[in-house]
Amino acid sequence: MPAAFEGRTGLPVVAGTGLDTAGRPMADDPRAALECFGPAPVDLLAVGPYAVRRGRAFG
């Protein structure tokens, strides 16, 4: 199963968590999840059928 996930997404692992950071409540809607995603040290945010991938710097 992990190899199939990586083959489809290019990501070697997926971790499901309640998106929260120190001092902020758990994100309970898409807007709160996007606000938390900005400064959080995660590479991808999946919300329903959508995925937001953090950009990479050129160089």
N, C-alpha and C positions, 0 to 999 in steps of 0.2 A: 504493500500500500504506500509507504513513504516514497518509493521510487516512482510510482505512478503520479503522485502529487507533484514531485519535482519535475517530472517529464511534462506535465501540463502547465505548470506555473513558472518553472525556472527557479523556484524557491526550495531549498533543501528541507525545511522544517516549518511547521505552523504551530504557533502557541496561542491558545485561547485564554484570554484573561478578561476580567472586568477592568476596563480601562480607567485607571485612577492614578493619581500622583500624590505625593506628600502634600498635605494641606488643602487638597481639593476633593470634593465628593466624587463618587463613582459616576462616570458618564452614563446617562440614562436616555439620551436621544442623539441623533446624528450631529446636531450642532455642537453639543457638549463634547462629543467624541472628536470632532475636528479641532475644537479649541484645545483639547488635551493633547492631540496628536502633534500639533505644532512643535512644542518644546520637548516632547517625550522622546526617549531614545529607542524608538521602534522604526522599522523600515516600511511597514505596510499596515494600512488600516482597512479592514473589510467591514462594510456596513450593508447588510442585505445583499443585493446582487452587485454592489459596487465595490471597487478596490481603489484606494488612494495609495500610490507608491511614492516614497520620498525621492526627490530628484537627486541626481549625482552632479558634483562639480566637474567642470571640464578641466582637462589638464594633463 
